[in-house]
Amino acid sequence: MASGVTTGTATWRALLGSRYLGTSTVLAGGVGLYATNEFITISLLPSAVADIGGQRLYAWVTTVYLVASVVAATTVNPIVTRLGPRWAYLNAMAVFAAGTVACSLAPTMEMLLLGRTVQGLGGGVLAGLGYAVINAALPPELWTKASALVSAMWGVGTVVGPAAGGLFAQYGMWRWAFGALVIATAVMAVLVPFSLPARERGGVVPFRIPIGSLLLLGTAALSVSVAGIPRHAVLTAVLLAAGVALAGLFLLIDRRAKVAVLPPSTFGSGPLKWIYLTLGLLMASTMVDMYVPLFGQRLAHLVPVVAGFLGVVLSVGWTVGELSSASLRSVAVTVRVVAVAPLVMAVGLGVAAVSQVDDASRWSVAVWSAALLVTGVGIGMAWPHLSAWAMGSVRDPGEGAAAAAAINTVQLICGAFGAGLAGVVVNMSDRGDATAARWMFGVFAVLAVVGVLASYRAGRGRVPSIHPLRSG
C-alpha cells in the first residue's frame, strides 16, 4: 500500500515559491472560483429576482448548481486521465465561463437556471481538479499543504462572495457580478499553460465515464437537495431517505463497475474507506452553516448583513484550523489531531445548541460565534491530512489520481446530504422560536461524535503506538 504521505515535510515557502507558485495559484483559484460563485449568487439573487422575476424558482437556482456539480465531479478522473491537467483545466474553465456569461445575460429565471446548470458542470470539475491535480503536479511532500491551501478557498469564497455580491446588488449591477467572475476565470486560464503539465500519462487513454454511478449520484443529490427546501416534513423525510438509498446503491454498483468513481482500494481492508467516511461526516456537519443567518435574524434580531457574516465564522475557523494543522511535522501528533477533530466539532456544535435562546443578547451571540469558530477549527485541523492520506492510501500507485478526484465527490455529495438533513430537522421542529436551532445543532453534534470512530480508524496503523480498536 502506498501510504508514505502522512504529513507535510516541506515548508509553505516551497509551495508558494517561484517553482510552484503558478501551480498553487491555479489549483486554489479553480476552487476559489467555484466557491465564490456559489456564495456571490446567493447574495445577489434577491436583486436578480426583482429584475427578471421567477420567485417560484428561487430555491432551484442553488439546487441545479449543486446537482450539476455532483454529476460533473464524477467525471474528474477520466477527464484528467484523457486530457491531462492542462487541457482539463482549460476545458472546465471554458464551460464555467460560458455558464457565467449566460447568467449575466439571462432575461428570465429559466435562462438563469440554464446558465447555473452549465456553471455547475464546469465548476464541479474545477473544484475536483483542485484535489486531483495535486497528485500529478506537486511532489508528495507538498500534498498536505496544497490540500490545505485548496480547501482554504472555501473560506475565502464565503467571505468574498457575500461581500462582492452584496456590493454589486447594492448598486443595481447584479449582472456585472457574473461579469467579474468571467474576467477572473480568463485571468486564471492564462496561467494554466505555464503552470500545469500537458499530460499526466503518456499515450492516448480511452475516455470512459462512469455513467451508472453518475446517474445514481445525480439523482441522490437531486433528492436530498429538494429535501432541503422547506416543505411538508413527511415528504422531506421521504426524499432524504430516497437519497440515502440511492447513495447506498451507488456504492454497491461502483464497487463492481469497471469504470468507477471511487478507487478499488476504497472497498479493501485498508484505511481509505474510513478516510472518505471521516471527510464525509465532517463535511455534512458543517451544513448547519446554511441556517446560521436565518437564526441570527430570528433569535438575535441581527440585520441581514451582520447575520450573513455570522455564517462566515465557521469558515474562518476552518481556514485557520487547516493552515495551522498543515504545518504539523510529527506523524504521531498528526494522527492524534485527526482522531480528535470530530470531537472538537461536536463540542462546538454542542455549545452552539445550548446557546440558542430567544431574544439573544450580544453575549449570547458572542458565545454562539465562538462555538461556530471551534466547529470550523475542528474540520480544519483534520481536512488537509485526510486529503493527503486519501492520495497515498491506495494499493496501486496508479489509483492515486482517482483517490484524489474522489475527495471532491465525497465532499459534494455529503454536503448535499448534510443540507438535506438540516432541512428535515428544522422543518420538523420549527415553532418560530429557538427550538429548531437547538435541535439542528444538537443532531449535528451527535453526527460529529459518530465521526470519532471513523477518524480513529482512518489513522490506525500509521504510528506503531496507535493500537487498533478491539472488536467483539
C-alpha positions as CSV (number, residue, x, y, z in Angstrom):
1,M,0.0,0.0,0.0
2,A,1.3,3.4,-1.0
3,S,0.9,5.2,2.3
4,G,4.0,7.2,2.6
5,V,2.3,10.5,2.6
6,T,1.3,11.2,6.1
7,T,2.4,14.8,6.9
8,G,3.9,17.7,5.0
9,T,7.7,17.9,5.4
10,A,8.2,20.8,3.1
11,T,7.5,24.5,4.0
12,W,4.9,26.9,2.9
13,R,7.7,28.8,1.2
14,A,8.4,25.8,-1.0
15,L,4.7,25.6,-2.1
16,L,4.3,29.3,-2.7
17,G,7.8,29.9,-4.0
18,S,8.7,30.6,-7.6
19,R,8.8,27.0,-8.7
20,Y,5.2,26.1,-7.7
21,L,3.5,29.5,-7.3
22,G,1.7,29.3,-10.6
23,T,0.6,25.7,-10.0
24,S,-0.7,26.6,-6.5
25,T,-2.5,29.7,-7.8
26,V,-4.3,27.6,-10.5
27,L,-5.3,24.8,-8.1
28,A,-6.5,27.2,-5.4
29,G,-8.0,29.6,-7.9
30,G,-10.2,27.0,-9.5
31,V,-11.8,26.1,-6.2
32,G,-12.0,29.8,-5.3
33,L,-14.0,30.5,-8.5
34,Y,-16.4,27.7,-7.6
35,A,-16.9,28.7,-4.0
36,T,-17.1,32.5,-4.7
37,N,-19.7,31.9,-7.5
38,E,-21.8,29.8,-5.1
39,F,-21.9,32.5,-2.4
40,I,-22.0,35.5,-4.7
41,T,-25.1,34.2,-6.4
42,I,-26.9,33.7,-3.1
43,S,-26.3,37.2,-2.0
44,L,-27.4,38.9,-5.3
45,L,-30.3,36.6,-6.0
46,P,-33.0,38.8,-4.4
47,S,-31.9,41.6,-6.8
48,A,-31.9,39.3,-9.8
49,V,-35.4,38.1,-8.9
50,A,-36.7,41.7,-8.6
51,D,-35.3,42.4,-12.1
52,I,-36.3,39.2,-14.1
53,G,-38.9,37.6,-11.9
54,G,-39.1,33.9,-11.1
55,Q,-39.7,33.9,-7.3
56,R,-41.3,30.5,-7.5
57,L,-38.0,29.1,-8.8
58,Y,-35.8,30.8,-6.2
59,A,-34.6,27.7,-4.4
60,W,-33.8,25.9,-7.7
61,V,-31.0,28.4,-8.5
62,T,-28.9,26.6,-5.8
63,T,-30.4,23.2,-6.5
64,V,-29.5,22.9,-10.2
65,Y,-26.0,24.2,-9.5
66,L,-25.4,21.6,-6.7
67,V,-26.8,18.7,-8.7
68,A,-24.8,19.6,-11.8
69,S,-21.7,19.9,-9.7
70,V,-22.1,16.5,-8.2
71,V,-22.6,15.0,-11.6
72,A,-19.6,16.7,-13.0
73,A,-17.4,15.7,-10.0
74,T,-17.8,12.0,-11.1
75,T,-16.1,12.8,-14.4
76,V,-13.0,14.4,-13.0
77,N,-10.7,11.4,-13.0
78,P,-11.5,10.3,-16.6
79,I,-11.2,13.9,-17.8
80,V,-7.7,14.3,-16.3
81,T,-6.6,10.8,-17.5
82,R,-7.7,11.5,-21.0
83,L,-6.9,15.2,-21.5
84,G,-4.1,15.8,-18.9
85,P,-4.2,18.5,-16.2
86,R,-3.6,21.4,-18.6
87,W,-6.5,20.8,-21.0
88,A,-8.7,19.5,-18.3
89,Y,-8.5,22.9,-16.6
90,L,-8.8,24.9,-19.8
91,N,-12.0,23.0,-20.8
92,A,-13.5,23.2,-17.4
93,M,-12.9,27.0,-17.3
94,A,-14.4,27.4,-20.7
95,V,-17.6,25.6,-19.7
96,F,-17.7,27.6,-16.4
97,A,-17.2,30.9,-18.2
98,A,-19.9,30.0,-20.8
99,G,-22.4,29.4,-18.0
100,T,-21.4,32.6,-16.2
101,V,-21.9,34.6,-19.3
102,A,-25.3,33.0,-19.8
103,C,-26.2,34.0,-16.2
104,S,-25.1,37.6,-16.7
105,L,-27.3,38.0,-19.8
106,A,-30.3,36.0,-18.6
107,P,-33.6,37.7,-19.5
108,T,-35.7,35.3,-17.5
109,M,-35.3,33.0,-14.5
110,E,-35.5,30.0,-16.8
111,M,-32.4,31.2,-18.7
112,L,-30.7,31.9,-15.4
113,L,-31.3,28.3,-14.3
114,L,-29.8,27.1,-17.6
115,G,-26.7,29.2,-17.0
116,R,-26.4,27.9,-13.4
117,T,-26.6,24.3,-14.7
118,V,-23.7,25.0,-17.1
119,Q,-21.8,26.8,-14.4
120,G,-22.3,23.7,-12.1
121,L,-21.0,21.4,-14.8
122,G,-17.8,23.4,-15.3
123,G,-17.5,24.4,-11.6
124,G,-17.9,20.8,-10.3
125,V,-14.9,19.8,-12.5
126,L,-12.9,22.8,-11.4
127,A,-13.5,22.0,-7.7
128,G,-12.5,18.4,-8.3
129,L,-9.4,19.2,-10.2
130,G,-8.1,21.2,-7.3
131,Y,-7.5,18.0,-5.5
132,A,-7.0,15.6,-8.4
133,V,-4.1,17.6,-10.0
134,I,-2.3,17.9,-6.7
135,N,-1.3,14.3,-7.2
136,A,0.1,14.9,-10.6
137,A,1.6,18.4,-10.4
138,L,3.2,18.5,-7.0
139,P,5.7,16.3,-5.1
140,P,4.2,14.1,-2.3
141,E,5.8,16.2,0.5
142,L,3.7,19.2,-0.6
143,W,0.3,17.4,-0.8
144,T,-0.8,18.2,2.8
145,K,-0.1,21.9,2.5
146,A,-1.5,22.1,-1.0
147,S,-4.7,20.4,0.2
148,A,-4.9,22.9,3.0
149,L,-4.5,25.8,0.5
150,V,-7.1,24.4,-1.9
151,S,-9.7,23.8,0.8
152,A,-9.0,27.2,2.4
153,M,-10.5,28.7,-0.8
154,W,-13.9,27.7,0.5
155,G,-13.4,30.1,3.4
156,V,-12.2,32.8,1.1
157,G,-15.3,32.2,-1.1
158,T,-17.7,32.6,1.9
159,V,-16.1,36.0,2.7
160,V,-15.6,37.4,-0.8
161,G,-18.8,36.0,-2.3
162,P,-21.3,37.7,0.0
163,A,-19.3,40.9,0.2
164,A,-18.9,41.2,-3.6
165,G,-22.5,40.1,-4.4
166,G,-23.9,42.5,-1.9
167,L,-21.8,45.3,-3.3
168,F,-22.9,44.7,-6.9
169,A,-26.5,44.3,-5.8
170,Q,-26.4,47.5,-3.7
171,Y,-25.8,49.5,-6.9
172,G,-28.2,47.5,-9.1
173,M,-25.4,45.9,-11.0
174,W,-26.0,42.2,-10.3
175,R,-25.2,41.2,-13.8
176,W,-21.7,42.7,-13.5
177,A,-21.0,40.3,-10.6
178,F,-21.1,37.5,-13.1
179,G,-19.1,39.6,-15.5
180,A,-16.4,39.9,-12.8
181,L,-16.3,36.1,-12.5
182,V,-15.8,35.8,-16.2
183,I,-12.8,38.1,-16.1
184,A,-11.3,36.3,-13.1
185,T,-11.7,33.0,-15.0
186,A,-10.0,34.4,-18.1
187,V,-7.1,35.6,-16.0
188,M,-6.8,32.2,-14.3
189,A,-6.9,30.5,-17.7
190,V,-3.8,32.5,-18.9
191,L,-1.8,30.9,-16.1
192,V,-2.7,27.4,-16.9
193,P,-0.4,26.7,-19.8
194,F,2.6,27.9,-17.8
195,S,1.7,26.2,-14.6
196,L,0.4,22.7,-15.3
197,P,1.8,19.7,-17.2
198,A,0.2,18.9,-20.5
199,R,-0.4,15.3,-19.8
200,E,-0.3,13.1,-16.7
201,R,0.5,9.9,-18.5
202,G,1.9,9.2,-22.0
203,G,-0.2,7.8,-24.8
204,V,-3.9,8.0,-25.6
205,V,-6.2,6.9,-22.9
206,P,-9.8,5.9,-23.6
207,F,-12.3,8.4,-22.4
208,R,-14.7,6.4,-20.1
209,I,-17.3,8.0,-18.0
210,P,-19.0,6.1,-15.1
211,I,-22.5,6.5,-16.4
212,G,-24.3,4.3,-13.9
213,S,-22.6,6.0,-10.9
214,L,-23.1,9.4,-12.4
215,L,-26.9,8.9,-12.7
216,L,-27.2,7.4,-9.2
217,L,-25.2,10.2,-7.6
218,G,-27.0,12.9,-9.6
219,T,-30.4,11.5,-8.6
220,A,-29.3,11.2,-5.0
221,A,-28.1,14.8,-5.0
222,L,-31.4,15.9,-6.5
223,S,-33.4,14.1,-3.9
224,V,-31.5,15.5,-0.9
225,S,-31.3,19.0,-2.5
226,V,-35.1,19.1,-2.9
227,A,-35.4,17.6,0.6
228,G,-33.6,20.7,2.0
229,I,-36.2,23.0,0.5
230,P,-38.9,23.8,3.2
231,R,-41.8,21.5,2.5
232,H,-44.1,19.1,4.3
233,A,-42.0,17.2,6.9
234,V,-43.0,13.8,5.8
235,L,-42.3,14.5,2.1
236,T,-38.9,15.9,3.1
237,A,-38.0,12.8,5.1
238,V,-39.1,10.5,2.2
239,L,-36.9,12.5,-0.2
240,L,-33.9,12.3,2.1
241,A,-34.4,8.6,2.7
242,A,-34.6,8.1,-1.1
243,G,-31.3,9.9,-1.4
244,V,-29.7,7.7,1.2
245,A,-30.9,4.5,-0.6
246,L,-29.6,5.8,-3.9
247,A,-26.2,6.5,-2.4
248,G,-26.1,3.0,-0.9
249,L,-27.0,1.6,-4.4
250,F,-24.2,3.7,-5.8
251,L,-21.7,2.1,-3.5
252,L,-22.8,-1.4,-4.5
253,I,-22.6,-0.7,-8.2
254,D,-19.4,1.4,-8.1
255,R,-17.6,-1.5,-6.2
256,R,-18.2,-3.8,-9.2
257,A,-18.0,-1.3,-12.0
258,K,-15.1,-1.4,-14.5
259,V,-15.3,2.4,-14.8
260,A,-15.8,3.6,-11.2
261,V,-15.8,6.9,-9.2
262,L,-14.1,5.5,-6.1
263,P,-10.8,3.7,-6.4
264,P,-10.8,-0.1,-5.8
265,S,-8.8,0.4,-2.6
266,T,-11.9,2.1,-1.0
267,F,-13.5,-1.3,-0.7
268,G,-10.5,-3.2,0.5
269,S,-9.1,-3.7,4.0
270,G,-7.1,-0.5,4.1
271,P,-8.0,2.8,5.7
272,L,-9.2,4.6,2.6
273,K,-12.9,3.9,3.2
274,W,-12.5,5.4,6.8
275,I,-10.7,8.4,5.4
276,Y,-13.6,9.1,3.0
277,L,-16.2,8.4,5.7
278,T,-14.5,10.9,8.0
279,L,-14.3,13.5,5.3
280,G,-17.9,13.0,4.5
281,L,-19.1,13.2,8.1
282,L,-17.1,16.3,8.8
283,M,-18.4,18.0,5.6
284,A,-22.0,17.1,6.4
285,S,-21.7,18.5,9.9
286,T,-20.7,21.9,8.5
287,M,-24.1,22.3,6.7
288,V,-25.5,23.8,9.9
289,D,-24.0,27.0,8.5
290,M,-26.8,27.4,5.9
291,Y,-29.3,28.2,8.7
292,V,-27.0,30.4,10.8
293,P,-28.0,33.7,9.1
294,L,-31.7,32.8,9.5
295,F,-31.4,32.1,13.2
296,G,-29.2,35.1,13.7
297,Q,-32.0,37.3,12.4
298,R,-34.8,35.4,14.1
299,L,-33.3,34.9,17.6
300,A,-30.8,37.8,17.9
301,H,-32.7,40.3,15.6
302,L,-29.5,40.9,13.7
303,V,-29.7,43.0,10.5
304,P,-29.3,40.8,7.3
305,V,-25.7,41.9,6.6
306,V,-24.5,41.1,10.2
307,A,-26.4,37.8,10.2
308,G,-24.8,36.9,6.9
309,F,-21.3,37.4,8.1
310,L,-22.1,35.4,11.3
311,G,-22.3,32.5,8.9
312,V,-18.8,33.2,7.8
313,V,-17.3,32.4,11.3
314,L,-17.3,28.7,10.8
315,S,-15.4,29.1,7.5
316,V,-12.9,31.3,9.2
317,G,-12.3,28.7,11.8
318,W,-12.0,26.0,9.1
319,T,-9.3,28.1,7.3
320,V,-7.4,28.9,10.5
321,G,-7.5,25.3,11.6
322,E,-6.2,23.8,8.4
323,L,-3.5,26.3,7.8
324,S,-2.2,25.7,11.3
325,S,-2.6,22.0,11.2
326,A,-0.9,21.6,7.8
327,S,2.3,22.8,9.4
328,L,2.5,19.8,11.8
329,R,5.5,17.6,11.1
330,S,5.2,14.8,13.6
331,V,3.2,11.8,12.3
332,A,2.1,10.8,15.8
333,V,0.8,14.2,16.6
334,T,-1.0,14.4,13.2
335,V,-2.7,11.1,13.7
336,R,-4.0,12.2,17.1
337,V,-5.1,15.6,15.8
338,V,-7.2,13.9,13.1
339,A,-8.6,11.4,15.6
340,V,-10.0,14.1,17.9
341,A,-11.1,16.6,15.2
342,P,-14.7,15.3,15.1
343,L,-14.9,15.6,18.9
344,V,-13.8,19.2,18.6
345,M,-16.6,19.8,16.1
346,A,-19.0,18.0,18.4
347,V,-18.0,20.3,21.3
348,G,-18.5,23.4,19.2
349,L,-21.9,22.2,17.9
350,G,-23.0,21.2,21.4
351,V,-22.2,24.7,22.8
352,A,-24.0,26.2,19.8
353,A,-27.1,24.1,20.6
354,V,-27.3,25.2,24.3
355,S,-26.6,28.9,23.5
356,Q,-29.7,29.2,21.3
357,V,-32.2,31.4,23.1
358,D,-35.0,33.7,22.1
359,D,-34.2,37.4,22.1
360,A,-30.5,36.6,22.3
361,S,-28.2,39.2,23.8
362,R,-24.9,40.3,22.4
363,W,-23.2,37.9,24.9
364,S,-25.2,35.0,23.6
365,V,-24.3,35.9,20.0
366,A,-20.6,36.0,21.1
367,V,-20.9,32.5,22.6
368,W,-22.6,31.3,19.5
369,S,-19.8,32.8,17.4
370,A,-17.1,31.2,19.5
371,A,-18.9,27.8,19.2
372,L,-19.0,28.2,15.4
373,L,-15.4,29.1,15.3
374,V,-14.5,26.0,17.3
375,T,-16.6,23.9,14.9
376,G,-14.7,25.3,12.0
377,V,-11.3,24.7,13.6
378,G,-12.4,21.0,14.2
379,I,-12.9,20.3,10.5
380,G,-9.9,22.4,9.5
381,M,-7.4,20.6,11.8
382,A,-8.2,17.2,10.0
383,W,-9.1,18.1,6.4
384,P,-5.6,18.6,4.8
385,H,-4.2,15.5,6.4
386,L,-7.2,13.3,5.4
387,S,-6.9,14.6,1.9
388,A,-3.2,13.8,1.7
389,W,-3.8,10.4,3.3
390,A,-6.5,9.6,0.6
391,M,-4.0,10.2,-2.2
392,G,-1.5,7.9,-0.6
393,S,-3.6,5.1,0.9
394,V,-4.1,3.1,-2.2
395,R,-2.8,-0.4,-3.1
396,D,-1.8,0.6,-6.6
397,P,0.0,4.0,-7.0
398,G,-1.9,4.3,-10.3
399,E,-5.1,4.8,-8.2
400,G,-3.7,8.0,-6.7
401,A,-5.4,10.3,-9.2
402,A,-8.8,8.5,-8.8
403,A,-8.4,8.7,-5.0
404,A,-7.6,12.4,-5.2
405,A,-10.5,13.2,-7.6
406,A,-12.9,11.3,-5.3
407,I,-12.3,13.7,-2.4
408,N,-14.4,16.4,-4.1
409,T,-17.1,13.9,-5.0
410,V,-17.3,12.8,-1.4
411,Q,-17.3,16.4,-0.3
412,L,-20.1,17.5,-2.6
413,I,-22.4,14.5,-2.1
414,C,-22.0,14.6,1.7
415,G,-22.6,18.3,1.7
416,A,-25.8,17.7,-0.1
417,F,-26.9,15.1,2.4
418,G,-26.0,17.4,5.3
419,A,-28.0,20.2,3.8
420,G,-31.0,17.8,3.4
421,L,-30.7,16.6,7.0
422,A,-30.6,20.1,8.3
423,G,-33.7,20.9,6.3
424,V,-35.5,17.8,7.8
425,V,-34.6,18.7,11.4
426,V,-35.6,22.4,11.0
427,N,-38.8,21.6,9.3
428,M,-39.9,19.0,11.9
429,S,-39.0,21.1,14.9
430,D,-39.7,24.7,13.8
431,R,-42.0,26.6,16.1
432,G,-40.8,30.1,15.3
433,D,-38.5,30.2,18.4
434,A,-35.2,28.7,19.4
435,T,-36.4,25.1,19.4
436,A,-35.4,24.4,15.8
437,A,-31.9,25.9,16.2
438,R,-31.3,23.8,19.4
439,W,-32.4,20.6,17.6
440,M,-30.4,21.2,14.5
441,F,-27.1,21.9,16.3
442,G,-27.8,19.0,18.7
443,V,-28.4,16.5,15.9
444,F,-25.3,17.5,14.1
445,A,-23.3,17.4,17.3
446,V,-24.3,13.7,17.6
447,L,-23.3,13.2,13.9
448,A,-19.9,14.6,14.6
449,V,-19.4,12.2,17.6
450,V,-20.1,9.3,15.2
451,G,-17.2,10.6,13.2
452,V,-14.8,10.0,16.0
453,L,-14.7,6.2,15.3
454,A,-14.2,6.8,11.6
455,S,-11.4,9.3,12.2
456,Y,-9.7,6.9,14.6
457,R,-9.7,4.1,12.1
458,A,-8.6,6.5,9.3
459,G,-5.2,6.9,11.1
460,R,-4.9,3.5,12.6
461,G,-1.6,1.8,11.8
462,R,0.2,4.9,10.7
463,V,2.0,5.1,14.0
464,P,3.2,1.9,15.9
465,S,2.0,3.3,19.2
466,I,-1.6,3.7,17.9
467,H,-3.2,0.4,18.6
468,P,-6.4,-0.7,16.7
469,L,-9.7,-0.9,18.4
470,R,-10.6,-4.3,19.6
471,S,-13.8,-5.7,18.3
472,G,-16.2,-8.1,19.8
